[in-house]
Amino acid sequence: MNKYFIVHKPFNVLSQFSSTDGKKTLKDFFDVPLNVYPVGRLDYDSEGLLILTDDKKLNQNLLDPLHEHEREYWVQVDGNISEDAMDELQNGVPININGKMYRTKKCVVKKFNDSPKVSERNPPIRFRKSIPESWVKIILREGKNRQVRKMTAAVGFPTLRLIRYRIEKITLEHLHPGEMKTISKAELYNLLEIKKEK
């Protein structure tokens, strides 16, 4: 029987179970059976939702660009992001992927009126009174390397903090950094809107 877990990866943790350079890994926070690995990844300096499983078919399904699963990121940017910058992000911006320019697909970008309720980061973002910051929600259906950071930098508002809040209908709600919950295959596939194999 396959195993399925939803975890909240903390800041400055590798999305893997082994470390070669002393950095913290998922193993420092989550006790799971052997052969359970993350589906996809989050950068070392990003936080948020990861799915851990030993189900290889789920891995293939979620990572296949043809399926275009929705991923929602909560992004704290440097500066008070403008409507023009958000329009640019929504319509696609050129970013560098492995030395080649790539135009991101259309996406959804919304500004939070108030800062969202998120866990304190350790260490915290350096606070600067003179420079405003804002939070935006970015919903993508693709996942290039460091895409969100490259996108916000391209429109002049570098990312300060990046949290993956949702994949399809699975969210981080009630899950703090370093916490994990077990989920059944039926529920997970349903929330991801994946049709189970016959």
C-alpha positions as CSV (number, residue, x, y, z in Angstrom):
1,M,0.0,0.0,0.0
2,N,1.3,3.4,-1.0
3,K,1.8,6.1,1.7
4,Y,0.9,9.7,1.4
5,F,1.8,12.7,3.5
6,I,1.3,16.5,3.3
7,V,4.0,18.6,5.0
8,H,4.9,22.2,5.6
9,K,8.5,22.6,4.6
10,P,10.2,25.2,6.8
11,F,12.5,28.0,5.4
12,N,16.2,27.0,4.7
13,V,15.5,23.2,4.4
14,L,16.4,21.1,1.4
15,S,13.6,19.3,-0.3
16,Q,15.3,15.9,0.1
17,F,16.2,13.5,2.9
18,S,20.0,13.5,2.6
19,S,22.5,16.4,3.0
20,T,26.0,16.6,1.8
21,D,26.9,20.1,3.1
22,G,25.4,20.2,6.6
23,K,22.2,21.9,5.5
24,K,18.9,20.9,7.1
25,T,16.8,18.4,5.2
26,L,13.3,16.9,5.4
27,K,14.8,14.2,7.6
28,D,15.3,16.7,10.4
29,F,11.6,17.3,10.6
30,F,9.6,14.4,9.1
31,D,9.8,10.7,10.1
32,V,8.5,8.8,7.1
33,P,9.0,5.2,5.8
34,L,11.9,4.4,3.5
35,N,11.3,5.1,-0.2
36,V,9.0,8.0,0.6
37,Y,10.2,11.1,-1.3
38,P,8.8,14.6,-2.1
39,V,6.8,15.0,-5.3
40,G,8.5,17.9,-7.0
41,R,10.5,20.3,-4.9
42,L,10.6,23.6,-3.1
43,D,13.8,25.7,-3.2
44,Y,16.0,25.7,0.0
45,D,14.9,29.3,0.7
46,S,11.2,28.7,0.0
47,E,8.6,27.4,2.4
48,G,5.3,25.6,2.2
49,L,3.4,22.7,0.8
50,L,5.1,19.5,-0.2
51,I,3.5,16.1,-0.9
52,L,5.6,13.1,0.2
53,T,4.8,9.6,-1.2
54,D,6.2,6.4,-2.6
55,D,3.6,6.5,-5.4
56,K,5.6,6.8,-8.6
57,K,2.5,7.3,-10.7
58,L,1.4,10.3,-8.6
59,N,4.9,11.7,-9.1
60,Q,4.7,11.4,-12.9
61,N,1.1,12.8,-13.0
62,L,1.9,15.9,-10.9
63,L,5.1,16.7,-12.6
64,D,3.9,16.2,-16.2
65,P,3.4,19.7,-17.7
66,L,0.4,18.3,-19.8
67,H,-1.7,18.1,-16.6
68,E,-1.1,21.8,-15.6
69,H,-2.0,21.4,-11.9
70,E,-2.7,24.7,-10.1
71,R,-0.1,25.9,-7.7
72,E,-0.8,28.9,-5.5
73,Y,2.1,30.9,-4.0
74,W,1.9,33.6,-1.4
75,V,4.8,36.0,-2.1
76,Q,6.1,38.9,-0.1
77,V,7.8,41.4,-2.4
78,D,10.2,44.3,-1.9
79,G,8.2,47.4,-2.4
80,N,4.5,48.3,-2.9
81,I,3.7,46.3,-6.0
82,S,2.0,48.3,-8.7
83,E,-1.1,47.4,-10.9
84,D,1.1,47.6,-14.0
85,A,3.6,45.1,-12.5
86,M,0.8,42.7,-11.6
87,D,-0.7,43.0,-15.2
88,E,2.8,42.2,-16.6
89,L,3.0,39.1,-14.3
90,Q,-0.4,38.0,-15.3
91,N,0.2,38.2,-19.0
92,G,3.6,36.5,-18.9
93,V,7.2,37.9,-18.5
94,P,10.5,36.8,-20.0
95,I,12.7,34.9,-17.6
96,N,16.0,33.1,-18.0
97,I,15.8,29.3,-17.8
98,N,19.1,27.5,-18.2
99,G,20.6,30.3,-20.3
100,K,17.6,30.6,-22.6
101,M,14.8,33.2,-22.4
102,Y,11.4,31.8,-21.7
103,R,8.1,33.7,-21.5
104,T,5.9,32.5,-18.6
105,K,2.4,31.5,-19.3
106,K,-0.6,33.6,-18.3
107,C,-1.3,33.3,-14.6
108,V,-3.5,34.8,-11.9
109,V,-2.0,37.6,-9.6
110,K,-3.9,39.2,-6.8
111,K,-2.6,41.6,-4.1
112,F,-3.5,41.0,-0.5
113,N,-5.2,44.0,1.1
114,D,-3.7,43.0,4.4
115,S,-0.7,40.8,5.1
116,P,-1.9,37.2,5.2
117,K,-1.8,35.2,8.4
118,V,1.4,33.2,8.0
119,S,3.8,31.6,10.5
120,E,6.8,33.6,11.8
121,R,9.8,32.9,9.7
122,N,13.1,31.9,11.4
123,P,15.2,33.9,10.8
124,P,12.7,36.7,10.1
125,I,12.8,39.0,7.1
126,R,14.9,42.1,7.8
127,F,12.5,44.9,8.6
128,R,13.1,48.2,6.9
129,K,10.8,51.1,7.9
130,S,11.6,53.3,4.9
131,I,10.8,50.6,2.2
132,P,7.2,49.3,2.0
133,E,6.6,45.6,1.2
134,S,3.5,43.9,-0.1
135,W,2.0,40.4,-0.4
136,V,0.6,38.9,-3.6
137,K,-1.0,35.6,-4.5
138,I,0.3,34.1,-7.7
139,I,-1.4,31.1,-9.2
140,L,0.6,29.1,-11.8
141,R,0.0,26.1,-13.9
142,E,3.7,25.5,-14.6
143,G,6.8,25.2,-12.5
144,K,10.1,26.3,-13.9
145,N,13.2,26.5,-11.7
146,R,12.9,29.5,-9.3
147,Q,10.1,30.8,-11.5
148,V,8.2,33.0,-9.0
149,R,11.4,34.7,-7.9
150,K,12.5,35.3,-11.5
151,M,9.1,36.7,-12.4
152,T,8.8,39.2,-9.6
153,A,12.4,40.3,-10.1
154,A,11.6,40.8,-13.8
155,V,8.9,43.4,-13.0
156,G,11.1,45.2,-10.4
157,F,9.7,43.8,-7.2
158,P,12.2,41.1,-5.8
159,T,10.8,38.3,-3.7
160,L,11.5,38.5,0.0
161,R,9.5,35.5,1.1
162,L,7.9,32.7,-0.8
163,I,5.3,30.2,0.5
164,R,3.6,27.6,-1.6
165,Y,0.1,27.6,-0.1
166,R,-1.9,25.3,-2.3
167,I,-1.6,22.6,-5.0
168,E,-5.1,22.2,-6.6
169,K,-7.4,21.7,-3.5
170,I,-4.7,20.8,-1.0
171,T,-3.7,23.7,1.2
172,L,-1.4,24.5,4.1
173,E,-4.4,25.4,6.3
174,H,-3.8,24.3,10.0
175,L,-0.3,23.1,9.1
176,H,2.6,24.9,10.7
177,P,6.2,24.8,9.5
178,G,7.7,21.3,10.3
179,E,4.2,19.7,10.7
180,M,3.0,16.7,8.7
181,K,-0.3,15.0,8.2
182,T,-1.1,11.6,6.7
183,I,-3.7,11.4,4.0
184,S,-5.4,8.6,2.2
185,K,-4.9,7.9,-1.5
186,A,-8.6,8.4,-2.2
187,E,-8.7,11.8,-0.5
188,L,-5.4,13.0,-2.0
189,Y,-6.3,12.0,-5.6
190,N,-9.7,13.6,-5.1
191,L,-8.2,16.9,-3.9
192,L,-5.7,16.8,-6.7
193,E,-8.5,16.0,-9.2
194,I,-6.6,13.0,-10.5
195,K,-8.6,10.1,-11.8
196,K,-7.5,6.9,-10.1
197,E,-6.2,4.2,-12.4
198,K,-8.6,1.3,-12.9
